[in-house]
């Protein structure tokens, strides 16, 4: 038995002979019962007897277990999904527990992705909204039907509140647990009635997060907490340049390190297997590896930027076109132009990549913070010659991701499987990437160069817009290429640029996608919007200045056909006292406000930044006022937390974030060279949520894009200096 199984036995034990009820649905409108749920993940498993499917389980002990098909990586998914279901079930929130679902796309597919299970694109709440409501409502209906049959009373006279089913006229009352066995005999209804939002008791209120306590007291299970019998820990020596491979290696010194058990070559490098992480790390340090760099990538960041700037001088593949931009520029009274440089960025999640695997005659068992279930399951099956259903993935908590664990290439997961395969599957393997591994041999937000031009007529009206982007495609060569690359344009490269909400009559957006830059790239929190929002929103401020217009007024003028954008902009501006003078700073300090508004993942966010620029050019971001329209606010406090966290994440990148290459080698290795935001740099953040009865939209990522442009616009208002390259640290401002 594993240590984790021992640790959790008291919380997970199945009591023989007990009764329960389990419900779930494959599609929003399908209330069909199918095979039972897996038992991976975190949370307590209640005594169970009946398992038609897997979003809801009610035990005889009164505990309600909600099965989450989405990964909990700090963003509040477990609590959000449980809130939706518990609302329609009328459960007692104190009895609700959450369990992570296994990898099984037939039951747990992301409804926005087709037949694939995974967490990403800020889709967890949005794709589960109707599905989880119907799961809860069906459970409630079956409990009511069971009570009506038992008490011989009309179902219409029965009430449900906080986990108790009652009939006022007869005085009958029963808990969910007392009715579970009877309810299990009821037919799953084909149709269910959902609550009127005015009757919500949990949604829109403050349902306490379900993962906080266990993360504080140490009960929460992450990959590093998994310890299997005879398990070995693997640390890998990766090539110093992308594209290099192992030529030769000498493991004799490594094998003298106490605790080192084996050293194996894999396609990704050389893996050292030991009884613990530290011994494996010391063994790796003692390795002697000669690398074949004949096919290695050897350019530095400056050389990449130089190549991109040359490409930007010629037209690319058209991503968006409206009217006749060339004619607008030919007739312009004034032309405004700017160019922007965006560096590679690391994900730098608190928990670097890791994975535990055990191979036996039945197949492969995997424990990790799993984000791309179906992709990883199929990739592992293909590598090891297994059927996908023979790859059993236990979804644990993840200590952050920002897109990194949803790797299109299943990189670190396949690396763990390669080690298992190379070592003959003799022992379970825990792969551990140290911080330096993830920062130097991982995946990055692509480096990009943008150029923009705006045409103004004699009256200062914006009549033309040209935007050219140059950068690597995330989707090219991935399983998503056929869907996400259209007419040679990677849609995530230009999102936020090709779909500008502003009413510009003549617009052209085009893209160059270099294919000879071999740096591994991946989505990073807010993906394309992480750079397009900056270029478009800072440039629009520059256009406003050239037109002699207030930045908020110009945006509102151009957003007449986009009420959600205009709504958040007006709200943020009002809450930030836009138009009123800021309190003066100390002697020599200059203060300014800046604004940005952006839509990503169907959520509109506006932010107003207040900054202070000191004599030496250093910047203090004092205050960020955010307005968010994300549809129905399932857990308002969690929305505020996500936006506050997004502000910190985005400000960290804006002030400090930069992965640089020199002769093909990544220069940063840890937080000393890639510093996160310090607590003294964190501004005061206010979050205002627009009331809405619409279906929920994304919230994990949309708070990121407007932050950097709002801050940059505030710096420009204070200092007159427009920042065309990120990060914009003190050295940038002082230059």
NULUMLUM-817968 format. One record per residue: residue in one letter; x, y, z of N, C-alpha, C in turn. Coordinates in steps of 0.1 Angstrom, whole numbers, plus 5000, padded with zeros to 4 digits. Example, Ala and Ser with C-alpha at 12.3 -4.5 7.8 and 13.67 -1.06 7.14 Angstrom:
NULUMLUM-817968
A513249435078512349555078513249675078
S512849785071513749895071512950005079
This chain:
NULUMLUM-817968
X500849885000500050005000500950125000
X500550234993501350354992501150435005
X502150525007502050615018500850695017
X500550745005499350825004498050755007
X498050625003496950545006496750525021
X497950505028497950495043497450625049
X497950735044497650865050496150895048
X495550845037494150885034493150775037
X493650665043492750545045491550585053
X491750655064490550685072489550775065
X490050855055489150945048488550885036
X489150775031488750715018488150575019
X488050525031487650385032486250355027
X486050255020484650215016484050125027
X482950155032482350075042481349975035
X481649845037480849745030479449745036
X478449725026477149715031476449855033
X477149965031476550095033475850135020
X475050245021474350285009474650425005
X474450454992474750594987474150614974
X474450734968473850774956474950844948
X475150804935476050874927475350914914
X475651044909474951084897475951164889
X475751174876476551254867476151244853
X476751334844476251344831477451364821
X477351304809478451324800478251454792
X477051494789476751614782475751704789
X475651834786474751914794473251864794
X472851814783471451774782471251624784
X472251544787472151404788472151364803
X471151314808471051274822471051124822
X472051064816472150914815473150854825
X472850744830473650674840474650584833
X475950594836476950514830477850464841
X479050414837479950354846480350444858
X480750384869481150464880482450534880
X482650634889483850714889485050644894
X486150704890487450664896487550714910
X488550674917488750714931490050794933
X490550854923491750934924491451074929
X492551134933492451274937492351294952
X491751404956491751444970490351454975
X490251454988488951464994488551325000
X487451325007487051205014486051135006
X486151005005485150924997484150865007
X482950905005481850855014481550715011
X480850645021480450515018479450515006
X479650414997478950414985478350284982
X477150284976476550164971476050174957
X475650284953475050304939475850404931
X476350364919477150454912476750464897
X475650534893475350534879476350624871
X476950724877478050804871478650884881
X479350994877480451044886480551184888
X479551264889479651404893479151424907
X478351334912477751344925477651204932
X478151204944478051084952477451124966
X476451064970475851084984476050964992
X476650975003476950855012475850845023
X475750735029474950705040475350785052
X476550835052477050915063476751065061
X475951095051475451235048476451325041
X477651265038478651345030478251345016
X478351465009478151484995479451494988
X479851404979481151414972480851464958
X481451574954481451624941482651584934
X482551524922483651484914484051594904
X485251644905485751754897486451694885
X486051724873486751684861487851774858
X487951884865489051984863490051994874
X491252024870492352034880492252154889
X492452134902492552244911494052274913
X494452394908495852434909495952574915
X495052594924495052724932493952824927
X493352794916492452894910490952884915
X490652774924489352764930488352684922
X488852604913487952514905487152424914
X487752354923487052254932485852324939
X486152444944485052514952483952554942
X484352614930483452664921482452554916
X483052444912482252334906481352274917
X481852264929481052214940479852304943
X480152434943479152534945477952524936
X478252504923477252494913476352374916
X476952264918476152144920475452144933
X476152194944475452194957474252294957
X474352394949473252494948471952424944
X472052354933470852284928470452164936
X471352104942471051994951470452034964
X470752164968470352214981471052134992
X472352114990473152045000473552135011
X473952075022474552145033476052165030
X476552295028477852315023478952255032
X478652245045479552185054479852035051
X478851965045479051825042479551795028
X479851905020480351885006481851865006
X482251764999483651734997483851714982
X485151734978485451724963486551624961
X486351544950487351444946487751464932
X488951454928489451474915489051354906
X488551384894488251274885489451204879
X489351084875490351014867490351064853
X491351024845491351064830490350974823
X489251024818488250954811487451044803
X487751074791487151174783485651134780
X485351014780483950974777482951024788
X483451034800482651084811482951234815
X484251274814484651394819485251494809
X484751484797485251574787484951724790
X485951804786485651954786484751984775
X483552024778482452044768482852144757
X483752234760484252324749485252264740
X485852154744486952094737486551974728
X485351934729484951814722485351694731
X485651574725485951454733487351454739
X487551554747488951564754488751624768
X489451574777489351614791490551704794
X490351814801491451894805490952024811
X491952094816491652224823492552334816
X491952434811492752544805491852634798
X492352744793491652844786490552904794
X490652904808489652964817488252904814
X488152774811486952714807486252634818
X486852614829486352514839484852544843
X484652674848483252704852482352724840
X482852784829482052814818481452684811
X482352584810481852464803481052374812
X481252394825480552304835479252354840
X478952484837477852554844476552474843
X476052454831474852384829474952234834
X476052174830476252034834476152004849
X476852084857476852064871475552104877
X474852204872473552244877472552124875
X472652064863471751954860472051834869
X473351814872473751704880473151714894
X473251834899472751864913471251854913
X470551914903469151914902468551774901
X469251684893468751554892468851474905
X469951494912470151434925469051474935
X468751604935467651654943466351594940
X466051584927464751524922464651384927
X465751304926465751164930465551154945
X466151234953465951234967464551264971
X463951364964462551404966461651284963
X461951224951461051114946461151004956
X462350974962462450864972461650894984
X461751024989461051065001459551054999
X459051094987457651094984457150954984
X457950864978457550714978457450654992
X458450695000458550635014457450695022
X457150825021456250885030454750885024
X454650845012453350835005452750975005
X453551075000453051214999453351264985
X452751364980453051424967454451484968
X455251464957456551514956456551674956
X455451724951455351874950455251934964
X454951864974454851914988456051904996
X457151844990458351814997459351934995
X460051975006461052075005462452025008
X463452085002464852045005465552165009
X466352155020467152265025468352215033
X469452265028470752235036470852085039
X470651995029470851855031469751785039
X468651845041467451785047466251795039
X465551675037464351665029463251655039
X462151745037461051745047459751765040
X458751725048457351735044456551805055
X456251925054455752005065454451955071
X453551915062452151875066452251745075
X453051655072453151525079454251525090
X455151625089456251635099457351545096
X457351475084458451385080459651465077
X460751405080462051475078463151365077
X464051385067465151285066466351355060
X467551315064468751365058469051295044
X469951355037470351295024470851155026
X471651135036472251005039471150895042
X470150935049469050845052468250805040
X468250895030467450865018468250815007
X469550805009470450774997470150634991
X469950534999469750404993468450394986
X467350454991466150464984466250544971
X466950654972467050744960467850674949
X468750584953469550514943468650424934
X467450384939466550294932465650374922
X465750504923464950594915465550604901
X464650634891465150654877465750794876
X466950794869467550924867466551004857
X466151124861465151194853465851244840
X464951244829465451294816465551444816
X464651514823464651654824464551704838
X465151814841465051864855464852014854
X464152064865463952204866465052274874
X465652374868466752444875466152564882
X466852614892466452724901466452854893
X465552944897465653074893466753144901
X467653214894468853274901468453354914
X467253404915466853484927466753394939
X466653264937466553164948467953104952
X469053154945470353094949470653124963
X471253024970471753034983473253034985
X473852964975475352954975475953034963
X475453014951475953094940475853244942
X476853314940476853454942477053494956
X477153404965477353424980478753394983
X479053384996480453344999480553205005
X480553104995480852964999482252955003
X482552905014483952895019484752795010
X485952825006486752744998487052605005
X486952504997487052365002488552315003
X489452384996490852334996491752405006
X491252515012492152605020492652535032
X491752475040492152415053493152305051
X492952215041493952105039495252155034
X495252265027496552325022497252395034
X496552435044497152505055497652395065
X496852295067497252195078498152075072
X498352075059499251985053498651855048
X497351845049496651725044496551715029
X496551835023496451835008497551755002
X497251674991498151584985498651644972
X499951674971500551714958501451594954
X501951604942502751494936503951464945
X504651564951505751544960505351464972
X504151454975503651384987503451234985
X503551194972503351054969504650974971
X504550864979505650774982505150634980
X505550564970505250424967506350334972
X505950214975506950114980508050094969
X509250104973510450074964510550184953
X509950294955509950404945511350464944
X511750504932512950574930512650714925
X513550814928513350944924514350974912
X513851034901514651054890514851204888
X516051244885516451384881517251374868
X516951454858517451444845518451554842
X519551514835520451614829519951644815
X519451764813518951804800520051874792
X519951874779521051944771520952094774
X522152164773522252304776521652394765
X521452334753520852404742519752324736
X518652394732517552324726517952254713
X517552124712517952054700519151964701
X519951984712521151904714520751764719
X521551664717521351534722522551474729
X522351364736523451304743524351234732
X525651264733526651204725527251084732
X527851114744528351014753528151054767
X528150964776528151004790528850904799
X529350944810530150864819529450874833
X528850764838528150764850528850704862
X530150674860530950614871530950694884
X531150824882531250914894529850924901
X528850934892527450944897527050824905
X527550704901527150584908527850564921
X528850644924529450634937528750724948
X527750804943527050884953526050794961
X526050804974525250724982523750754978
X522950644976521550654973521250644958
X522350664950522150654935522050504932
X520950464924520650324921520950294907
X520650384898520850364884520950494876
X521550484864521650594855521250544841
X520250614835519850564822519750674812
X519950644799519850744789518450734783
X517850854781516550874775516650974764
X515650984755515751084744515951224749
X515451264761515651394766516951424773
X517751324776518951344783519451224790
X519951244802520451134811519751144824
X519051034828518351034841519150964852
X519251024863519850954875518750914885
X518750784888517650734897518250704911
X517650754921518150744935516950724944
X517350694957516350674967515650794972
X516250914969515651044973516051154963
X515451264964515651374954517151424955
X517551454967518851514969519951424964
X519851294966520851194961520851194946
X519651204940519551204926520151334920
X519951444927520551574922522051564923
X522551514934524051504936524651404925
X523851304922524351214912524351274898
X523351354895523351424883524551524882
X524851594893525951684893527251614890
X527351484894528551414892528651354878
X527651354870527651304856528651374847
X529151304838529951364827529251334814
X528751434808527951424796528551504785
X528751444773529151514761527951524752
X527651644748526451674740526751694725
X525951634717525951654703525151774699
X525851884696525052014693525052044679
X525151944670525151974656523852024651
X522751994658521452044654520852134664
X521752184673521252274684520952414679
X520052474686519752614684520752704691
X521352804683522452874689522253024689
X521053074685520853224685520553274699
X520953404701520553474713519353554711
X518853614722517653694722517753814712
X518953884713519154004705519153964690
X519653854687519653814673518253774668
X517453714677516053684673515353814671
X515453904680514754034678515154104665
X516454094662516954154649516254094637
X516153964638515553884626514053924625
X513453934637511953964637511754104631
X512654204635512454334630512654344615
X513454264609513554264595512354204589
X511754094594510554044589509354144590
X509354224600508254314602508254424591
X509354434583509354534572508554494560
X508054364560507354314549505954264554
X504954254545503654204549503654064553
X502854024563502753884567501353824562
X501053714568499753654565498653734572
X497553774564496553854569495653784579
X495553844591494753784602493353854603
X493353974600492054054600492154164590
X491054194584491054304574489654364573
X489554494575488354574574488554694566
X487754724556487854844548489154844540
X489654964538490954984530491955064538
X492754994546493755064554494755144546
X495155094535496155174527495555304522
X494355304518493755434514493555524526
X493255474538493155554550494455624553
X495555554552496855614555497255714544
X496855684532497255774521496555914523
X495355904529494556034531494756094545
X495556034553495656074567496256214569
X495756284578496356414582497556394591
X497456284599498556254608498656104610
X499856054610500155914612500955894625
X500455804633501155764646501655624644
X502955604649503555464648504255434660
X504455304662505155254674505555104671
X506555064678506954914678507254874692
X507054744694507154684708507854554707
X508654524718509354404720508954334732
X508654204731508154124742509054004744
X509653974755510653864757509953734759
X510753634759510353504763509953514778
X508953434783508653434797508553294802
X508953264814508853134820507553134828
X506953014830505753004838506053014853
X507152954857507752974871506652944881
X505852844880504852804890505652764903
X504952774914505552744927506052594927
X505252504921505652364921506152334907
X507452304905507952274892507452134888
X507752094876507151974870507551854878
X506651764879506951634886505851534883
X506051404885505151304881505551174887
X504651094891504950964897504250854888
X505050754884504450644876504850504881
X503850414879504150274882503650194871
X504450104865504050024854503949874859
X502849814856502749674859501949604848
X501649474850501049394840499649454835
X499049524844497749584840497849714832
X498949774833499049904826499950004834
X499650134832500450234838499550314847
X500050344859499350424869500150554871
X499450664871500150794871499550884882
X500350954889499951044899500651184896
X499851284894500351414892499251524892
X499651644892498751754890498351764875
X497351684871497151664857496251764851
X496751834841495951944834495451904821
X496151824813495651784800495451634799
X494451584806494251444808494251354796
X493451394786493351304774494551304766
X495151424764496351434756497551354762
X497651364776498751284782498451134783
X497151104784496750964785497150894772
X496750954761497050894748498550894744
X499251004748500651004745501350894753
X501050874765501650774773501350634768
X500050614764499650484758500450454746
X500650554737501350534725502850494727
X503450564737504850544740505050394745
X504150354754504350224761503650114755
X502950134743502250024737501049974744
X500350074751499150034759497950094752
X496750044757495550114753495350234762
X494650334757494550454766493850424779
X492950334779492250294792493150224801
X494250174797495250114806496150214813
X495950344809496750454816495750514826
X496050484838495150534849495750654856
X495250774854495750894859495050944871
X495750954882495151014895495451164895
X494451244895494651384894494751434909
X495951494912496151554925496151704924
X496351774935496451914935497751954927
X497752064921498952124915499252254921
X500552284924500952414930501152514919
X500152544912500252644901500552574888
X500352654877500652604864500852714854
X499852804853499852914843499952864829
X499552734826499652674813500652574812
X501652574821502852484819502452334820
X501552294829501252154830500352104819
X499752194811498952154799499852154787
X500952074787501852084776501352004764
X501352074753500852014740501651894736
X502951884741503851774737503951674749
X503151694760503251604771504651584776
X505451684776506951674777507351604790
X507051654801507651604813506951464817
X505651454813504951324815505651214807
X505851244794506551144786507951114791
X508651224796509951204801509951104813
X508951114821508851014832508650874827
X507750864817507550734811508750674804
X509550764798510750714791511750664802
X511750724813512650674824512150534829
X510850524831510250394835510550284825
X510450324812510750224801512250194801
X513150294802514550264801515050184813
X514350204824514850124836514149994838
X513349954827512749824827511449814836
X510949924841509749924849509949844862
X511149834866511449754878510949814891
X510849954891510350024903509550144899
X508650184907507950314905508950424904
X508650524896509550634894508850764897
X509450854905509050984907510051084900
X509551144889510351244882510251374889
X511351434892511351574898512251664890
X511551774885512351884879512651984889
X513852024891514252134900513852264892
X513952374900513552504894514452534882
X515752504882516652524871516252444859
X515752324861515352234850514152304842
X513152344850511952404844512252534837
X513252614842513552744837514452734825
X515252634824516252624813515952524803
X515052424806514752314797513252304795
X512452404798511052394798510452454785
X509352524787508652594776508352734780
X508152824771508152964773506953034766
X506553144771505653234763506553284752
X506053284739506953324728507353464729
X508553484724509153624722508453684709
X508053814710507253874699507754014697
X507654054684507854194680506554244673
X506154364677504954414671505254554665
X504654584654504654724649503154764646
X502854894650501554944648501555084642
X500555114634500455244628498955284629
X498655414631497255464632497255584623
X496055594615495855714607494755794613
X495055924614494056024620493656124609
X492356164608492056264599492256404605
X491856504598492156644602491356674615
X490256604618489556624630489956544642
X490956464640491456374651490756244652
X489956214641489256084642490155974637
X490155854644490955744640490255674628
X490955674617490355624605491055494599
X492255474604493055354599493955294610
X494155164608494955094618495654974611
X496954974613497754854608498554794620
X498554664621499254604632499854474626
X501154474628501954354623502654284635
X502554154636503054074647504053974641
X505153954648506153854644506453774656
X506253644655506553554667506253414664
X506853324672506653174670505153144672
X504753034665503452984667503452874678
X502552884687502352784698501752654692
X500852674683500052564678500752484666
X501652544659502252474648502952344653
X502652244646503252114649502652044661
X501552104667500852044678499651964674
X499051894682497751824678496651924676
X496852054679495752154678495952234665
X496952194657497252284645496152294635
X495452184632494452184622493252274626
X492952284639491852364644492252514646
X493452534651493852664656494752744646
X495152684635495852764625494952774613
X494552894609493652914598494353004588
X494452954575495053034565496453084568
X497152994575498553024579498653114591
X497553144598497553234610497253154622
X498153144632497853084645496953184652
X495753144655494753234661495153284675
X495953204682496253254695497453354695
X498153364684499253464682498653604681
X497453604675496853734671495553764679
X495253674689494053704697494253834705
X493253914705493354044712493854154702
X494354114691494754214680493854204668
X493554074664492654054652491254074655
X490854074668489454094672489254214681
X489954324677489754454684488354494685
X487854534697486454574698486154714693
X487254794690487154934687486654954672
X485755054670485155074657486155154649
X487055084642488055144633487655104619
X487255194610486755154597487655084588
X488955114589489955054580491054994588
X491154864588492054794597492654674590
X493954654592494654534587495554484599
X495454354601496354284611496954174604
X498354164604498954054597500053994606
X500553874603501353794611502453724604
X503753734609504853654604505053544615
X505153414610505453304619506753244616
X507853274622509153214619509153064623
X509652984614509652834617511052784620
X512052874620513452824622513952864636
X513052914644513452944658512952824667
X513852754672513552624678513452624693
X513052744699512852754713511452694716
X511252604725509952544728509052654734
X507852664728506952774733505552704737
X504852774745503652714751502752834755
X501452804757500552904762501052944776
X500853064779501253124792500053214796
X499753224809498553284814498053404805
X496953384799496253474789496853464775
X497753384773498253344759498553464750
X497953474739498253584730497953724736
X496853724744496453854750497553904759
X498453824763499553864772500453974766
X500453974752501254074746500454164737
X499354114731498554194722497854304730
X497354284742496754384750497654504753
X498954464755499854574758500054664746
X500354604735500654684723499454764719
X498254704718497054774714496654884724
X496654854737496154954746497155064749
X498455044749499455154750499455234738
X499355174726499355244714498055334713
X496955284718495755364717495855484726
X496555474737496855594745497655694737
X498655644730499455734721498655804711
X497655724705496755784695495855894701
X495455864714494555964721495356094723
X496656074727497456194728497556274715
X497856204705497956264692496656334687
X495556274691494256334687493756434697
X494456454708494056554718492856514726
X492656384728491556324734491856254747
X490956254757491156184769491156034766
X492055954772492055804769490755734771
X490155764782488855694785487755744775
X487755874772486755924763486855864749
X488155854744488455794731487955654731
X488255574741487855434741486355424741
X485655504749484155494749483555534736
X484155624729483755674716483855554706
X484855474707485155364698484455234703
X483855234714483155104720481655114720
X481155204711479655214711478955084709
X479554994701478854864698479254754707
X480054784717480454684727480154724741
X478854704745478454754758479154684770
X479554564769480254504780481654564782
X482354594772483654664773483454804778
X482454874773482155004778481755004792
X480954904796480454894810481654884820
X482554794817483654774827484554904827
X484754964815485555084814484955194823
X483655214821482955324829483055294844
X482855164848482855134862484255154868
X485355104861486655124866487055264867
X486655344857487055484857486255564868
X485055524870484255594881484855554895
X485155434897485755384910487155444912
X487855474901489155524903489255674903
X488055744902487955884901488755944890
X488555874878489255924866488856074863
X489756154860489556294857489756384869
X489856324881490156404892491656404895
X492256514899493756514901494156414912
X495256344910495856264920496456344931
X496556294943497256354954498656364950
X499356484952500756494948501656404956
X502756364950503756284957504756374965
X505856314969506856384976507656464966
X508556554971509356634962510056554952
X509956594939510656524928509856404923
X508756364929507956254924506956304914
X506656214905505556244895504556134896
X503256164896502256064897501356074884
X500755954881499955944869498955834870
X497855844862496955734861496955684846
X496655554845496555494832495455394831
X494955364819493755284818494055184807
X493355064808493354964797492154884799
X491554834788490454744788490654644777
X490254514781490554404772489654294775
X489254224764488454104765489353974762
X489253884771489853754768489053644775
X488853534768488153414774486653464777
X486153544768484753594769484553684781
X485553724788485353814800486053954797
X485354054800485854194798486354244811
X487554304811488254354823488854494819
X488554594828489154724826489954744839
X491054804838491954844849492454984848
X492455054860493055184861494155174871
X495355214866496555204875496955344879
X497355354892497955474897499455454901
X500355534896501755504898502455634903
X503555614909504455714913505855694907
X506355784900507755774894508655864902
X509655804907510655874916511755944907
X512556024913513556104906514456014898
X514855894903515755804897515055724886
X513855744884513155664874512455544879
X512655504891512055384897510555414898
X509755304897508255314897507655244909
X506755304915505955234925504455234920
X503955114918502555104914501755114927
X500955214929500255244941498955174942
X498155174931496755124932496355074919
X495554964919494954914907493454894909
X492654964901491154954902490754864890
X490054754893489654664883488054654883
X487554644871486154614869486054494860
X485254394864485154264857483754234853
X483554184841482254134837482553994832
X482253894841482453754838481153674839
X480053734836478753664837478453644852
X477653534855477253504868478553484877
X478553554888479653534897479353424907
X479953304904479653184912480253204926
X481453234928482053264941482753404940
X482053504944482553644942483953664949
X484153604960485453624967486553564959
X486253444953487253374945487553454932
X486553524927486753604915487753724919
X487453784930488353894935489753834937
X489853714943491253664945491953634932
X491153584922491853554909492353684902
X491553784903491953914897493153974905
X493053964918494154014926495453944922
X495353804922496453724918496953754904
X496053774895496453814881497153944880
X496754034889497454164889498954144894
X499154064904500454034909501253964899
X500653864893501353784883501753874871
X500853954866501154034854502154144857
X502054204869502954304873504354244875
X504454124880505754054881506454044867
X505654004857506153994844506554134838
X505654234841505954364835507154434841
X507454414853508554474860509854394859
X509754264859510954184860511054064850
X509954014844509953894837510653894824
X511753814822512453814810513353684810
X513053604800513953494798514853534786
X516153534787517053574777517953454773
X518253444760519153344754520453414750
X521553344752522853384747523453264741
X523653274728524253164720523453034722
X522053054723521152944724520952894738
X521652944748521552894762520652994770
X519752944778518953024787519753074798
X519753204800520653264810520153254824
X518853254826518253244839518053104844
X518153084857517952944862517052934874
X516953054882516053044894515553184896
X514953204908514253334911515253444913
X516553414914517553514915517653594902
X517553524891517653584878516353604871
X515253544877513953564872513053594884
X513153714889512553744902511053764901
X510353704910508853734911508653864918
X507453914918507054034925507354024940
X507954124946508054124960506854184967
X506654144979505454194986505354344987
X506554404988506454554989506154624976
X506254544965505854594952504454574948
X503654504956502254474953501454594956
X500654644947499854764949498554724956
X497854824961496454804966495654774954
X494754664955493954624944492454624948
X491654694940490254694942489554624930
X488654524933487954454923486454474924
X485854524913484454544912483854454901
X482854374906482254274897480954324891
X480854324878479554374872478454264875
X477354304881476254214883475754154870
X475554024869475053964857474353834859
X473353804851472653674852473053584840
X474053634832474453554821475353434826
X475553334817476353224821477753264824
X478453194833479753244837480753234825
X481753324825482753324815484053304822
X485253304815486553274822486953384832
X487753334842488253434852489653404856
X490153294853491553264857492653344850
X492353384838493353454830493053604827
X491753634825491453774820491953894828
X492353874840492853984848494254014845
X494953934837496353954833496554064823
X495854054811496254134800496154284802
X495154344809495154494810496154554820
X496754474828497554534839498754604834
X499654544826500854604821500554734813
X499554724803499354854796498754964805
X497954924815497455034824498555094831
X499455014836500655074843501555154834
X501755104822502655174813501955304809
X500655304807499955434804500055534815
X499955474828500155564839501555624840
X502555544837503955594837504055704827
X503455684815503555784804502855914809
X501755894816501056014820501856094831
X502656014839503456074849504756134844
X505356064835506756094831506856144816
X505856114808505956144794506656034786
X507155934793507955824786507055704783
X507055674770506355554765507255434765
X506755324770507655214772507355104761
X508255084753508055004741508654864742
X509254834753509854704755509654654770
X509254534771509054474785510254384788
X510554364801510054434812510454584813
X509654664820510054804821510454834835
X511754794838512254814852512854954853
X513454984864514055114867515055154857
X515855054852516955084842516255134829
X515155074825514455114813513955254814
X513455294826512855424828513955534829
X515055494835516155584837516955614824
X516855524814517555534802517155654793
